[in-house]
Amino acid sequence: MYNIRRVQEELIDAFKCLDDIRAQRLLASLLALYPVEQVCAEVVTPVLWQVGHLWETGRLSVAIEHFASNFLRGFLINLLYISVNENRGPLIICGCAPGEPHELAPLMLALLLRRAGMRTIYLGQSIETSSLLEVVREMQPVMLCISVTMPAYVATLIDLARRLQELPEPRPLLVFGGQAFLYHSELAHHVPGGLYLSGPLQQIVHELRQVLQDYLASGPAHSREPQSNPDPDVQGSAGSALPSISPPSSPAP
């Protein structure tokens, strides 16, 4: 069995040397032994935090930070598109708030939701509000999961939430989270009609599965009613729909 901490260190060393072949081999070896969920929770997320910390403290260059972020993005994207996606049933859409460039948290969420058997589409980073609303009108998702890493983009999330509420029923439940709210928890109260969650990623998937089950049991009219924001200062049973895994001031991957 692998020593997870040692693998984290070796992966960061590979990034420092721009050695994508070594990094690929390390992650391939882990996937041969552990499920994707464990690799994401115990390797990918901690390594991203460490890379961001090293950059913030001047021990890693912007070039290396981008290399590491883009490598891990490619890793997650590949896993997402080889994972079986349901082609029918309630739809969940994941992505970033309009303008938000940090996408690894919602990408990882989309991957794990899909692996948990939920029909999931990943839209990516920095999508215009009008385009997001167009997708919502056409696809009629049950949930729209939005991540915000940088506090500057909370305003675009608030605008999106308000415009979602103007849509006729059935409209999706807006689920949001991210590092922006970890440092500025009071901002979550300003997002109308949304459900704010925070916590470990696997707990998030469990929470969203429960929301989906409620939808199936009660029907769209009941399940898509606007939700009140739980107090972000209180640690409850939820996990955040979208834990951010990049430092808020880090350069965009």
MIDOSE-1310 file (N, C-alpha, C; in nm, 2 decimals, decimal comma, always signed):
residues 253
myni	+0,08/-0,12/+0,00/+0,00/+0,00/+0,00/+0,09/+0,13/+0,00; +0,04/+0,23/-0,07/+0,12/+0,35/-0,08/+0,10/+0,44/+0,05; +0,21/+0,51/+0,08/+0,21/+0,61/+0,18/+0,15/+0,74/+0,12; +0,03/+0,78/+0,15/-0,04/+0,89/+0,08/+0,04/+1,02/+0,10
rrvq	+0,10/+1,04/+0,22/+0,17/+1,17/+0,24/+0,30/+1,17/+0,15; +0,36/+1,05/+0,13/+0,48/+1,04/+0,05/+0,44/+1,07/-0,10; +0,33/+1,02/-0,14/+0,29/+1,04/-0,28/+0,26/+1,19/-0,30; +0,20/+1,25/-0,21/+0,18/+1,40/-0,22/+0,31/+1,47/-0,24
eeli	+0,41/+1,44/-0,16/+0,54/+1,50/-0,17/+0,60/+1,47/-0,31; +0,59/+1,35/-0,35/+0,65/+1,31/-0,48/+0,58/+1,38/-0,60; +0,45/+1,40/-0,58/+0,38/+1,47/-0,69/+0,42/+1,61/-0,70; +0,43/+1,68/-0,58/+0,48/+1,82/-0,58/+0,62/+1,83/-0,64
dafk	+0,71/+1,73/-0,61/+0,84/+1,73/-0,66/+0,84/+1,72/-0,81; +0,75/+1,64/-0,86/+0,73/+1,62/-1,01/+0,69/+1,75/-1,07; +0,60/+1,82/-1,01/+0,55/+1,95/-1,06/+0,66/+2,05/-1,06; +0,75/+2,05/-0,96/+0,86/+2,15/-0,96/+0,95/+2,13/-1,07
cldd	+0,97/+2,00/-1,11/+1,06/+1,97/-1,23/+0,98/+1,97/-1,36; +0,86/+2,01/-1,36/+0,77/+2,01/-1,48/+0,77/+1,87/-1,54; +0,77/+1,77/-1,46/+0,78/+1,63/-1,51/+0,64/+1,57/-1,51; +0,57/+1,59/-1,62/+0,43/+1,54/-1,63/+0,43/+1,38/-1,64
iraq	+0,53/+1,32/-1,70/+0,54/+1,18/-1,71/+0,54/+1,11/-1,57; +0,63/+1,16/-1,48/+0,63/+1,11/-1,35/+0,50/+1,13/-1,27; +0,44/+1,25/-1,29/+0,32/+1,28/-1,22/+0,21/+1,19/-1,27; +0,21/+1,16/-1,40/+0,11/+1,07/-1,46/+0,12/+0,93/-1,40
rlla	+0,25/+0,88/-1,39/+0,27/+0,75/-1,33/+0,23/+0,74/-1,19; +0,25/+0,85/-1,11/+0,22/+0,85/-0,97/+0,06/+0,83/-0,96; -0,01/+0,91/-1,03/-0,15/+0,91/-1,02/-0,21/+0,78/-1,08; -0,15/+0,73/-1,18/-0,20/+0,60/-1,24/-0,18/+0,49/-1,14
slla	-0,07/+0,49/-1,07/-0,04/+0,39/-0,96/-0,14/+0,40/-0,85; -0,18/+0,52/-0,81/-0,28/+0,54/-0,71/-0,42/+0,48/-0,75; -0,46/+0,51/-0,88/-0,59/+0,47/-0,93/-0,60/+0,32/-0,94; -0,48/+0,25/-0,95/-0,48/+0,11/-0,95/-0,51/+0,05/-0,82
lypv	-0,50/+0,13/-0,71/-0,51/+0,08/-0,58/-0,63/+0,14/-0,50; -0,67/+0,26/-0,53/-0,77/+0,33/-0,46/-0,88/+0,38/-0,55; -1,00/+0,40/-0,50/-1,11/+0,46/-0,58/-1,08/+0,61/-0,61; -1,14/+0,65/-0,71/-1,12/+0,79/-0,75/-1,16/+0,89/-0,64
eqvc	-1,26/+0,86/-0,57/-1,31/+0,95/-0,46/-1,20/+0,96/-0,35; -1,13/+0,86/-0,32/-1,02/+0,86/-0,22/-0,90/+0,94/-0,28; -0,87/+0,92/-0,40/-0,76/+0,99/-0,46/-0,78/+1,14/-0,47; -0,91/+1,18/-0,50/-0,94/+1,32/-0,50/-0,93/+1,38/-0,36
aevv	-0,99/+1,31/-0,26/-0,99/+1,36/-0,13/-0,85/+1,37/-0,06; -0,77/+1,26/-0,08/-0,65/+1,25/+0,00/-0,52/+1,29/-0,08; -0,54/+1,31/-0,21/-0,42/+1,34/-0,29/-0,44/+1,47/-0,37; -0,54/+1,48/-0,46/-0,56/+1,59/-0,54/-0,58/+1,72/-0,46
tpvl	-0,68/+1,71/-0,37/-0,72/+1,83/-0,30/-0,60/+1,88/-0,21; -0,54/+1,80/-0,13/-0,43/+1,84/-0,05/-0,31/+1,90/-0,13; -0,28/+1,83/-0,24/-0,17/+1,88/-0,33/-0,20/+2,02/-0,38; -0,33/+2,04/-0,42/-0,36/+2,17/-0,47/-0,35/+2,28/-0,37
wqvg	-0,39/+2,25/-0,24/-0,37/+2,34/-0,13/-0,23/+2,37/-0,11; -0,14/+2,27/-0,11/+0,00/+2,28/-0,09/+0,06/+2,37/-0,20; +0,03/+2,34/-0,32/+0,08/+2,42/-0,43/+0,04/+2,56/-0,42; -0,08/+2,59/-0,38/-0,12/+2,73/-0,36/-0,05/+2,80/-0,25
hlwe	-0,03/+2,72/-0,14/+0,05/+2,78/-0,02/+0,19/+2,81/-0,06; +0,25/+2,72/-0,14/+0,39/+2,74/-0,18/+0,40/+2,86/-0,27; +0,30/+2,88/-0,35/+0,30/+3,00/-0,44/+0,29/+3,13/-0,36; +0,19/+3,12/-0,27/+0,16/+3,24/-0,19/+0,28/+3,28/-0,10
tgrl	+0,36/+3,19/-0,06/+0,47/+3,22/+0,03/+0,60/+3,24/-0,05; +0,59/+3,24/-0,18/+0,71/+3,27/-0,27/+0,80/+3,16/-0,29; +0,76/+3,03/-0,26/+0,85/+2,92/-0,27/+0,82/+2,84/-0,40; +0,72/+2,89/-0,48/+0,69/+2,83/-0,61/+0,65/+2,94/-0,70
svai	+0,70/+2,93/-0,83/+0,67/+3,03/-0,93/+0,53/+3,02/-0,98; +0,49/+3,13/-1,04/+0,36/+3,13/-1,11/+0,35/+3,02/-1,22; +0,46/+3,00/-1,29/+0,47/+2,90/-1,40/+0,45/+2,76/-1,34; +0,51/+2,73/-1,23/+0,49/+2,60/-1,17/+0,35/+2,58/-1,12
ehfa	+0,30/+2,68/-1,06/+0,16/+2,68/-1,01/+0,06/+2,65/-1,12; +0,08/+2,72/-1,24/-0,01/+2,69/-1,35/+0,01/+2,55/-1,41; +0,14/+2,51/-1,41/+0,16/+2,37/-1,46/+0,09/+2,27/-1,38; +0,10/+2,28/-1,25/+0,04/+2,19/-1,16/-0,11/+2,19/-1,17
snfl	-0,17/+2,31/-1,17/-0,32/+2,33/-1,18/-0,37/+2,27/-1,31; -0,30/+2,30/-1,42/-0,34/+2,25/-1,55/-0,33/+2,10/-1,56; -0,22/+2,05/-1,50/-0,20/+1,90/-1,51/-0,32/+1,84/-1,43; -0,35/+1,88/-1,31/-0,46/+1,82/-1,24/-0,60/+1,85/-1,30
rgfl	-0,61/+1,96/-1,36/-0,74/+1,98/-1,44/-0,75/+1,88/-1,55; -0,64/+1,85/-1,62/-0,65/+1,75/-1,73/-0,68/+1,61/-1,67; -0,62/+1,58/-1,56/-0,64/+1,45/-1,49/-0,79/+1,44/-1,46; -0,85/+1,54/-1,40/-0,99/+1,53/-1,36/-1,08/+1,53/-1,48
inll	-1,05/+1,61/-1,58/-1,13/+1,61/-1,71/-1,13/+1,47/-1,77; -1,02/+1,41/-1,78/-1,01/+1,28/-1,84/-1,10/+1,18/-1,76; -1,09/+1,19/-1,63/-1,17/+1,10/-1,54/-1,32/+1,13/-1,56; -1,36/+1,26/-1,58/-1,50/+1,29/-1,59/-1,55/+1,23/-1,72
yisv	-1,48/+1,24/-1,83/-1,54/+1,20/-1,96/-1,52/+1,05/-1,99; -1,45/+0,98/-1,90/-1,45/+0,83/-1,91/-1,55/+0,77/-1,81; -1,61/+0,86/-1,73/-1,71/+0,81/-1,63/-1,85/+0,80/-1,70; -1,92/+0,70/-1,67/-2,05/+0,68/-1,73/-2,15/+0,79/-1,68
nenr	-2,21/+0,86/-1,78/-2,31/+0,96/-1,74/-2,45/+0,92/-1,78; -2,54/+0,94/-1,69/-2,68/+0,90/-1,72/-2,73/+0,99/-1,83; -2,81/+0,93/-1,92/-2,87/+1,01/-2,03/-3,01/+1,05/-2,01; -3,07/+1,02/-1,89/-3,21/+1,05/-1,86/-3,22/+1,08/-1,71
gpli	-3,33/+1,13/-1,68/-3,35/+1,16/-1,53/-3,31/+1,30/-1,50; -3,33/+1,34/-1,37/-3,30/+1,48/-1,33/-3,16/+1,52/-1,35; -3,14/+1,64/-1,40/-3,01/+1,69/-1,44/-2,95/+1,78/-1,34; -2,82/+1,77/-1,31/-2,74/+1,86/-1,23/-2,64/+1,93/-1,32
icgc	-2,63/+2,06/-1,31/-2,53/+2,13/-1,39/-2,43/+2,20/-1,29; -2,30/+2,18/-1,31/-2,19/+2,23/-1,23/-2,11/+2,33/-1,31; -2,06/+2,44/-1,24/-1,97/+2,53/-1,30/-1,93/+2,64/-1,21; -1,86/+2,74/-1,26/-1,82/+2,85/-1,18/-1,91/+2,97/-1,20
apge	-1,91/+3,06/-1,10/-1,98/+3,18/-1,11/-1,93/+3,26/-1,23; -2,02/+3,35/-1,29/-1,98/+3,43/-1,40/-1,85/+3,51/-1,36; -1,75/+3,50/-1,45/-1,62/+3,57/-1,42/-1,52/+3,49/-1,34; -1,57/+3,39/-1,27/-1,48/+3,31/-1,18/-1,39/+3,22/-1,26
phel	-1,25/+3,23/-1,25/-1,16/+3,15/-1,33/-1,12/+3,02/-1,26; -1,13/+3,01/-1,13/-1,09/+2,89/-1,06/-1,19/+2,78/-1,07; -1,16/+2,67/-1,14/-1,26/+2,57/-1,18/-1,24/+2,43/-1,12; -1,13/+2,41/-1,05/-1,10/+2,27/-1,01/-1,20/+2,21/-0,91
aplm	-1,26/+2,30/-0,82/-1,36/+2,25/-0,72/-1,48/+2,20/-0,79; -1,55/+2,28/-0,88/-1,67/+2,23/-0,94/-1,65/+2,12/-1,04; -1,53/+2,12/-1,10/-1,49/+2,01/-1,19/-1,48/+1,88/-1,11; -1,42/+1,88/-0,99/-1,41/+1,76/-0,91/-1,55/+1,72/-0,86
lall	-1,63/+1,82/-0,82/-1,77/+1,78/-0,78/-1,85/+1,72/-0,89; -1,84/+1,77/-1,02/-1,91/+1,71/-1,13/-1,86/+1,56/-1,15; -1,73/+1,54/-1,14/-1,68/+1,40/-1,15/-1,74/+1,31/-1,05; -1,74/+1,35/-0,92/-1,79/+1,26/-0,82/-1,94/+1,24/-0,82
lrra	-2,01/+1,35/-0,86/-2,16/+1,33/-0,88/-2,19/+1,23/-0,99; -2,11/+1,24/-1,10/-2,14/+1,15/-1,21/-2,10/+1,01/-1,17; -2,00/+0,99/-1,09/-1,96/+0,86/-1,05/-2,06/+0,80/-0,95; -2,13/+0,89/-0,88/-2,23/+0,85/-0,79/-2,37/+0,82/-0,85
gmrt	-2,37/+0,82/-0,99/-2,48/+0,78/-1,06/-2,58/+0,89/-1,09; -2,54/+1,02/-1,07/-2,63/+1,13/-1,10/-2,59/+1,19/-1,24; -2,70/+1,22/-1,31/-2,68/+1,28/-1,45/-2,62/+1,42/-1,43; -2,50/+1,45/-1,48/-2,43/+1,57/-1,45/-2,36/+1,63/-1,57
iylg	-2,37/+1,76/-1,59/-2,30/+1,83/-1,69/-2,21/+1,93/-1,63; -2,09/+1,94/-1,68/-1,99/+2,04/-1,63/-1,97/+2,14/-1,73; -1,99/+2,27/-1,69/-1,99/+2,38/-1,79/-1,85/+2,45/-1,79; -1,78/+2,45/-1,68/-1,65/+2,52/-1,68/-1,65/+2,65/-1,61
qsie	-1,55/+2,73/-1,64/-1,52/+2,86/-1,57/-1,58/+2,98/-1,65; -1,60/+3,08/-1,57/-1,63/+3,22/-1,62/-1,73/+3,22/-1,74; -1,85/+3,17/-1,71/-1,95/+3,17/-1,81/-2,04/+3,29/-1,79; -2,08/+3,36/-1,90/-2,17/+3,47/-1,88/-2,30/+3,43/-1,82
tssl	-2,36/+3,52/-1,75/-2,49/+3,50/-1,68/-2,60/+3,47/-1,79; -2,60/+3,54/-1,89/-2,70/+3,52/-2,00/-2,69/+3,38/-2,06; -2,57/+3,34/-2,08/-2,55/+3,21/-2,13/-2,59/+3,10/-2,03; -2,56/+3,12/-1,91/-2,60/+3,02/-1,80/-2,75/+3,01/-1,80
levv	-2,82/+3,12/-1,81/-2,97/+3,12/-1,80/-3,03/+3,06/-1,93; -2,96/+3,07/-2,04/-3,01/+3,01/-2,16/-3,00/+2,86/-2,15; -2,89/+2,81/-2,09/-2,87/+2,67/-2,07/-2,98/+2,61/-1,97; -3,00/+2,69/-1,87/-3,11/+2,65/-1,77/-3,24/+2,64/-1,84
remq	-3,28/+2,74/-1,92/-3,41/+2,73/-1,99/-3,42/+2,61/-2,08; -3,31/+2,58/-2,15/-3,31/+2,47/-2,25/-3,31/+2,34/-2,18; -3,22/+2,32/-2,08/-3,20/+2,19/-2,03/-3,28/+2,16/-1,90; -3,34/+2,26/-1,84/-3,42/+2,25/-1,72/-3,36/+2,15/-1,61
pvml	-3,24/+2,19/-1,56/-3,18/+2,11/-1,46/-3,26/+2,12/-1,33; -3,24/+2,02/-1,24/-3,29/+2,02/-1,11/-3,21/+2,11/-1,02; -3,08/+2,11/-1,04/-2,99/+2,18/-0,96/-2,88/+2,25/-1,04; -2,85/+2,37/-1,00/-2,73/+2,44/-1,06/-2,63/+2,47/-0,95
cisv	-2,52/+2,40/-0,96/-2,42/+2,41/-0,85/-2,31/+2,50/-0,90; -2,29/+2,61/-0,82/-2,20/+2,72/-0,86/-2,09/+2,74/-0,76; -1,97/+2,75/-0,80/-1,85/+2,77/-0,71/-1,80/+2,91/-0,73; -1,76/+2,97/-0,61/-1,69/+3,10/-0,61/-1,57/+3,09/-0,52
tmpa	-1,46/+3,12/-0,58/-1,33/+3,12/-0,51/-1,29/+3,26/-0,47; -1,31/+3,36/-0,56/-1,26/+3,49/-0,53/-1,38/+3,58/-0,49; -1,38/+3,65/-0,38/-1,49/+3,73/-0,33/-1,54/+3,83/-0,44; -1,45/+3,87/-0,53/-1,49/+3,97/-0,63/-1,61/+3,92/-0,71
yvat	-1,62/+3,79/-0,72/-1,73/+3,73/-0,81/-1,85/+3,69/-0,74; -1,86/+3,72/-0,61/-1,98/+3,69/-0,54/-2,10/+3,78/-0,59; -2,07/+3,90/-0,64/-2,17/+3,99/-0,69/-2,23/+3,93/-0,82; -2,15/+3,86/-0,90/-2,21/+3,80/-1,02/-2,29/+3,68/-0,98
lidl	-2,26/+3,61/-0,88/-2,35/+3,50/-0,83/-2,48/+3,56/-0,78; -2,47/+3,67/-0,71/-2,60/+3,73/-0,66/-2,69/+3,77/-0,77; -2,63/+3,83/-0,88/-2,71/+3,87/-0,99/-2,77/+3,74/-1,06; -2,69/+3,64/-1,07/-2,74/+3,51/-1,13/-2,86/+3,46/-1,05
arrl	-2,84/+3,46/-0,92/-2,95/+3,41/-0,83/-3,08/+3,49/-0,85; -3,07/+3,62/-0,86/-3,18/+3,70/-0,87/-3,25/+3,67/-1,01; -3,17/+3,66/-1,11/-3,23/+3,63/-1,24/-3,29/+3,49/-1,25; -3,23/+3,40/-1,18/-3,29/+3,26/-1,17/-3,43/+3,27/-1,11
qelp	-3,45/+3,35/-1,01/-3,58/+3,36/-0,94/-3,68/+3,42/-1,03; -3,64/+3,49/-1,13/-3,74/+3,55/-1,23/-3,79/+3,46/-1,33; -3,72/+3,34/-1,34/-3,76/+3,24/-1,44/-3,89/+3,17/-1,39; -3,98/+3,13/-1,48/-4,10/+3,06/-1,44/-4,06/+2,92/-1,39
eprp	-4,15/+2,86/-1,31/-4,13/+2,72/-1,27/-4,15/+2,63/-1,39; -4,09/+2,51/-1,39/-3,99/+2,47/-1,29/-3,85/+2,54/-1,31; -3,79/+2,58/-1,20/-3,66/+2,64/-1,21/-3,57/+2,56/-1,12; -3,44/+2,56/-1,14/-3,35/+2,48/-1,06/-3,32/+2,54/-0,92
llvf	-3,29/+2,45/-0,83/-3,24/+2,49/-0,70/-3,09/+2,54/-0,72; -3,06/+2,66/-0,68/-2,92/+2,71/-0,69/-2,85/+2,66/-0,56; -2,74/+2,58/-0,58/-2,66/+2,54/-0,47/-2,52/+2,60/-0,49; -2,47/+2,67/-0,39/-2,34/+2,74/-0,41/-2,25/+2,72/-0,29
ggqa	-2,13/+2,75/-0,31/-2,02/+2,75/-0,21/-1,89/+2,79/-0,27; -1,79/+2,76/-0,19/-1,65/+2,79/-0,24/-1,57/+2,87/-0,13; -1,45/+2,89/-0,16/-1,36/+2,95/-0,07/-1,39/+3,10/-0,04; -1,46/+3,16/-0,13/-1,50/+3,30/-0,10/-1,58/+3,32/+0,02
flyh	-1,66/+3,21/+0,05/-1,75/+3,22/+0,17/-1,68/+3,17/+0,29; -1,58/+3,09/+0,28/-1,50/+3,05/+0,40/-1,44/+3,17/+0,47; -1,40/+3,27/+0,39/-1,33/+3,38/+0,45/-1,43/+3,50/+0,47; -1,54/+3,49/+0,40/-1,64/+3,60/+0,41/-1,78/+3,54/+0,42
sela	-1,80/+3,47/+0,53/-1,92/+3,39/+0,55/-2,05/+3,47/+0,54; -2,04/+3,60/+0,58/-2,16/+3,68/+0,57/-2,21/+3,70/+0,43; -2,13/+3,68/+0,33/-2,17/+3,71/+0,19/-2,28/+3,60/+0,15; -2,28/+3,49/+0,21/-2,37/+3,38/+0,17/-2,52/+3,43/+0,19
hhvp	-2,54/+3,52/+0,29/-2,68/+3,56/+0,32/-2,73/+3,65/+0,21; -2,65/+3,70/+0,12/-2,69/+3,79/+0,02/-2,73/+3,73/-0,11; -2,72/+3,59/-0,11/-2,75/+3,52/-0,24/-2,90/+3,47/-0,22; -2,99/+3,53/-0,30/-3,13/+3,50/-0,28/-3,17/+3,36/-0,33
ggly	-3,25/+3,29/-0,26/-3,31/+3,17/-0,31/-3,21/+3,06/-0,33; -3,09/+3,07/-0,27/-2,99/+2,96/-0,29/-2,96/+2,88/-0,16; -2,90/+2,77/-0,18/-2,87/+2,68/-0,07/-2,71/+2,68/-0,06; -2,66/+2,73/+0,05/-2,52/+2,74/+0,07/-2,48/+2,62/+0,16
lsgp	-2,37/+2,55/+0,11/-2,32/+2,43/+0,18/-2,17/+2,44/+0,19; -2,11/+2,38/+0,29/-1,96/+2,38/+0,30/-1,92/+2,25/+0,38; -1,81/+2,19/+0,34/-1,76/+2,08/+0,40/-1,69/+1,98/+0,31; -1,65/+1,86/+0,35/-1,58/+1,76/+0,27/-1,66/+1,73/+0,14
lqqi	-1,58/+1,70/+0,04/-1,65/+1,68/-0,09/-1,74/+1,55/-0,09; -1,70/+1,44/-0,03/-1,78/+1,33/-0,03/-1,91/+1,35/+0,05; -1,90/+1,43/+0,15/-2,03/+1,46/+0,23/-2,12/+1,55/+0,14; -2,06/+1,63/+0,06/-2,13/+1,71/-0,04/-2,21/+1,63/-0,13
vhel	-2,15/+1,53/-0,19/-2,22/+1,44/-0,28/-2,33/+1,37/-0,21; -2,31/+1,33/-0,09/-2,42/+1,27/-0,01/-2,54/+1,36/+0,01; -2,51/+1,49/+0,04/-2,61/+1,59/+0,06/-2,69/+1,61/-0,07; -2,62/+1,62/-0,18/-2,68/+1,65/-0,31/-2,77/+1,53/-0,36
rqvl	-2,72/+1,41/-0,32/-2,80/+1,29/-0,35/-2,93/+1,29/-0,28; -2,93/+1,34/-0,15/-3,05/+1,35/-0,08/-3,14/+1,45/-0,14; -3,09/+1,56/-0,18/-3,17/+1,67/-0,25/-3,24/+1,61/-0,37; -3,16/+1,53/-0,45/-3,22/+1,47/-0,57/-3,32/+1,37/-0,53
qdyl	-3,30/+1,29/-0,43/-3,41/+1,19/-0,38/-3,53/+1,26/-0,34; -3,52/+1,38/-0,28/-3,64/+1,46/-0,24/-3,71/+1,51/-0,36; -3,64/+1,54/-0,46/-3,70/+1,58/-0,59/-3,78/+1,47/-0,65; -3,72/+1,35/-0,66/-3,79/+1,24/-0,72/-3,91/+1,20/-0,63
asgp	-3,90/+1,22/-0,50/-4,02/+1,18/-0,42/-4,13/+1,28/-0,42; -4,09/+1,41/-0,43/-4,19/+1,52/-0,41/-4,24/+1,58/-0,54; -4,15/+1,57/-0,65/-4,19/+1,63/-0,77/-4,12/+1,77/-0,78; -4,11/+1,82/-0,90/-4,03/+1,94/-0,93/-4,09/+2,07/-0,86
ahsr	-4,22/+2,08/-0,85/-4,27/+2,20/-0,79/-4,23/+2,22/-0,65; -4,23/+2,11/-0,57/-4,20/+2,12/-0,43/-4,04/+2,13/-0,42; -3,97/+2,05/-0,49/-3,83/+2,04/-0,47/-3,75/+2,16/-0,52; -3,81/+2,24/-0,61/-3,74/+2,35/-0,67/-3,78/+2,48/-0,60
epqs	-3,86/+2,48/-0,49/-3,89/+2,60/-0,42/-3,76/+2,66/-0,37; -3,75/+2,80/-0,36/-3,63/+2,86/-0,31/-3,60/+2,82/-0,17; -3,48/+2,79/-0,15/-3,43/+2,75/-0,02/-3,37/+2,86/+0,06; -3,39/+2,86/+0,19/-3,32/+2,97/+0,27/-3,18/+2,93/+0,30
npdp	-3,09/+3,02/+0,31/-2,95/+3,00/+0,34/-2,93/+2,96/+0,48; -2,87/+2,84/+0,51/-2,83/+2,81/+0,65/-2,72/+2,90/+0,69; -2,71/+2,93/+0,82/-2,61/+3,02/+0,87/-2,47/+2,96/+0,84; -2,39/+3,03/+0,76/-2,26/+2,98/+0,72/-2,16/+2,97/+0,83
dvqg	-2,19/+3,04/+0,95/-2,10/+3,03/+1,06/-2,13/+2,91/+1,14; -2,24/+2,84/+1,12/-2,27/+2,72/+1,20/-2,23/+2,59/+1,12; -2,16/+2,50/+1,18/-2,12/+2,38/+1,12/-2,23/+2,28/+1,14; -2,31/+2,25/+1,04/-2,42/+2,16/+1,05/-2,39/+2,03/+0,99
sags	-2,49/+1,96/+0,94/-2,47/+1,82/+0,89/-2,43/+1,83/+0,74; -2,43/+1,95/+0,68/-2,41/+1,96/+0,54/-2,26/+1,96/+0,51; -2,23/+1,93/+0,38/-2,10/+1,96/+0,33/-2,12/+2,07/+0,23; -2,02/+2,14/+0,19/-2,04/+2,24/+0,09/-2,06/+2,18/-0,05
alps	-2,15/+2,23/-0,11/-2,17/+2,18/-0,25/-2,04/+2,20/-0,32; -1,97/+2,31/-0,29/-1,85/+2,34/-0,37/-1,74/+2,39/-0,28; -1,66/+2,30/-0,23/-1,54/+2,35/-0,15/-1,44/+2,40/-0,25; -1,38/+2,52/-0,22/-1,28/+2,57/-0,31/-1,15/+2,51/-0,28
ispp	-1,07/+2,48/-0,38/-0,94/+2,41/-0,36/-0,83/+2,49/-0,42; -0,85/+2,62/-0,43/-0,74/+2,71/-0,48/-0,74/+2,83/-0,38; -0,62/+2,88/-0,35/-0,61/+3,00/-0,26/-0,68/+3,11/-0,33; -0,75/+3,20/-0,25/-0,83/+3,31/-0,32/-0,75/+3,40/-0,40
sspa	-0,62/+3,42/-0,37/-0,54/+3,52/-0,45/-0,45/+3,45/-0,55; -0,47/+3,32/-0,56/-0,38/+3,25/-0,65/-0,42/+3,28/-0,80; -0,31/+3,28/-0,89/-0,34/+3,30/-1,03/-0,43/+3,20/-1,08; -0,52/+3,23/-1,17/-0,61/+3,14/-1,23/-0,54/+3,03/-1,30
p	-0,59/+2,90/-1,28/-0,53/+2,79/-1,35/-0,57/+2,80/-1,50
